[in-house]
Amino acid sequence: MRRPCRGVDDRVAARRNTPMVCQNPLPIRLRRGRLPGRSAAVALAVAMALALGADAADDSVVEQVRKASVAYADAYNKKDYKALADQWAVNAELLEGGSRLEGREAIVASIRAWRERHPEATLQIVVSDVAVLAEPLARVSGVMRFTRRPGDKPVESRFASLRVLEGDTWRLAESLVAPAHAAALDELDWMLGTWRSEGTDGPAVEAIYEKTVGGYCILGRTKIKPKAGPVLEAVEVIHADRDSGLVRCWVFDSTGARAEGVYEADGSTINRSMVGTPSDSVSGRTSRWVQVIVPGGDSHCTMHAIERSIDGVRLPDGEPVHLRKVH
């Protein structure tokens, strides 16, 4: 995670490596040939008291930050989006797996969309460490446990956040969440099943997605039958990185083309950014595109290929494909 306050960690480390009495130097004068007397003892006691006072202040901050984390989980479970919004700074940043959200409004909108898809979900936050960097910054780390439905096994994600004191509230300035790789794939559960294109104007599309190899991978098989010409077949393998939770994919099709990319959530939209090699019939060497996937209610979704190019030469965007889940 980026260090938003350059040098803060270094100063804190220096402070911790400095002897206690040197953190608050006092002008203690010793007369030549005499041992330190009452004034030196008093000065030492004052220095120790100041240091202990700083530790007590740090303990108070740690307690406040822990209470803020408990309040966050409580607001999440109660679907109190106003209270959740108050937990985030206006220009906060959330990095989760391969996704990045900037700004309080975008973050809360994404949380609301997820809660609407999982209305029975609950959250528990376990704080493992709070490090007071310097007023008014505190670094927090721990584990978030999500339970999709009552009776389900909780799914854990690791987090590291930076909270900043604004007024009397410790707000999240940025948060880095590394979801468990199996949990990251769970975000794509809505894709599982058989989908068919709607309408008769474009090619007929059928896509089947299913979990395989113990749930650690999603396998997709797609058939595209144009109005004229051969049927195009493609296979997609979707897998989440074990450490970061980043969802990656690899696609191979019947023209010889191949590509790899990442799935990135942007609120209620998913972007699949791809880079690969085009089919044997194309002279170019490198193809790029972004497939925008918009889940809809009532088992519908739209897929739209944009920002297409071959060897840097822009191509027109593809036509949106509207799909309906048939089972």
HUNORLIN-V670957 format. One line per field, one symbol per residue. psi: psi as a letter, one per 20 degrees, with the letter a starting at -180 (. if undefined). burial: I if it has 24 or more other C-alpha atoms within 12 Angstrom, else O. A space follows every 50 residues. Layout:
psi->???
burial->???
//
This chain:
psi->qqoinpighghgggghjpqghihmpqmoppqpjqqpbhhggggghgghgg ghhghhgghggggggghhgghghghghiknhghghiiqqgkrppoocjqp ppqgghghhggghghhhmhjqqpppophppoofqplqpppqbppopogqp iqpqpqpqqpqpqpoodjpoqohqpopnqqhhhhhhijhhhpapqqqqrj haqppppppqqaljjjqppppppoorhqrqppqqppppqppgghjporqp pprjiiqqrqaqpppncjqppopqpaprrhiphrhpqqrpoppoqrrllq rppoprlqqpkipqqqqrqqppqpph.
burial->OOOOOOOOOOOOOOOOOOOIIOOOOOOOOOOOOOOOOOOOOOOIOOIOOO IOOOOOOOOOIIOIIIOIIOIIIOIIIOIOIOOIIIIIIOOIIIIIIIII IIIIIIIIOIIIIIIOOIOOIIIIIIIOOIIIIIOIIIIIIIIIIIIIOO OOOOIIIIIIIIIIIOOOIIIIIIIIIIIIIIIIIIIIOIIIIIIIIOOO OOIIIIIIIIIOOOOIIIIIIIIIOOOOOOOIIIIIIIIIIOOIIIIIII IIIOOOIIIIIIIIIIIIIIIIIIIIIIOOOOOOOIIIIIIIIIIOOOOI IIIIIOIIIOOOOOOOOOOOIIIIIOO
//
